[in-house]
Amino acid sequence: MSILPQSLFSRRDLLKKSAVGFGNLALLSMLNEEAQAASSKDPLAPKEPHFTPRAKRVIFLFMKGGPSHMDTFDYKPQLQKYDGKPLPFDKPRVQFAPTGNLLKSPWKFKQYGESGIRVSELFPNVAECVDDLCIINSLHGTNAAHGGALLKLHTGSDAFVRPSMGSWVTYGLGTENQNLPGFITICPTLAHGGVKNWSSAFLPAPYQGTPLGNAAVAAEQAQIEYIKNNFLSRKVQRKQVEFLNDLNRLHQDQTGPNQILEDRIGSFELAFRMQEEVPQIQDISGETEATRKMYGLDEEVTADFGRQCLMARRFAERGVRFIQVSHSDQKVQWDQHSNLLEGHGKNAKEVDKPIAGLLKDLKQRGLLKDTLVVWGGEFGRTPTAQGKNGRDHNPEGFTMWLAGGGVKAGFQYGATDEFGYYAAKDKMHIHDFHATLLHILGMNHEKLTYRYAGRDFRLTDIAGHVAHGVLA
């Protein structure tokens, strides 16, 4: 029986001794780049923006499923007038599903505030804050399916794995609190892209979003995984982390710099510090009764989303750079292909009071001026009926709104056509939205790049224009 001889060379020795050592030269070049990255300061340390920012942080209120703009913040009197009539122009060439004639909104619109902006009776509490809102009525995207549209909104690409906008923001600015992640997502959906919607992809691991629970878990029970250790004291855990770090450093001394290992070491240290700080943030026992009522914690229908919004404020005031809050009911999302009246009615009742509470709370604490609040879903709905009483997906024109962060308040930007099907005036593509968001945070979207696989990547890919019209 023949016995295969053991290798006489390590892989590193082989590169040194074969092909006149050219392989080793390439390896040394790669290791040098990694060594420079590894020797740099903490990747989550605060970084200087490209120019003076209008906002320091973002709270993204994500309404999964696609809320209908014609039934919320985009008043269309012609839709009411021509209910049941055929759409007088062509529908998109690519549609998610067939739809019929025009379907009027079952909700009345009313003017609010000094701005006189019309808001649907679905959102009476948010309507009271309309003079703080910058309502963008001319968003448009490229994908009519939930999966692709979610990825497009969150990462800028509907087909490839790319870093999420929260990861890009944290990569560009770091965090203001070294005991917390730079990017936290509260009760995120695990469907339609799932973790890819808060992933850092090829960006270094510290910029990954940290989930607090998920959409299947009640906000009151939502936890960051392994945030507590009920078996070991803090002193013993500290010794464990130090011992693990020593082993990892020893390994690095033998094998050379390794950015992935550096990120892992950093994640262990951050996790240890988070065990101290996160439970304090989630403990809302010190909040006043008035604050609890403002967020709707005293009512069953609003308590869950209200707690998520309150958590967002508490994380924001402690220096987290990007916080996402997702409304993603597992049974009735904002995806009303039928029963629009029932579905949107239920969803709006769950989020209206908490969102208004968040806006008022941020404002009274002086946080709204440097916090950008974003509201919206992955697309809108069709003005034409699906079945008898539903609306289909519509990425051709929809609404999102901003508040705080130096945007124009009590203002509507852009418009859809008279029925609400297509973005028609001051159109804002998702790439433009991302460019504008980064601009508000003091970053030039064309300069916020990361080199990977031989090319420079950015959130806006090779597109995107800042919508200066939304800036105060």
Disulfide bonds with the S-S distance in Angstrom:
none
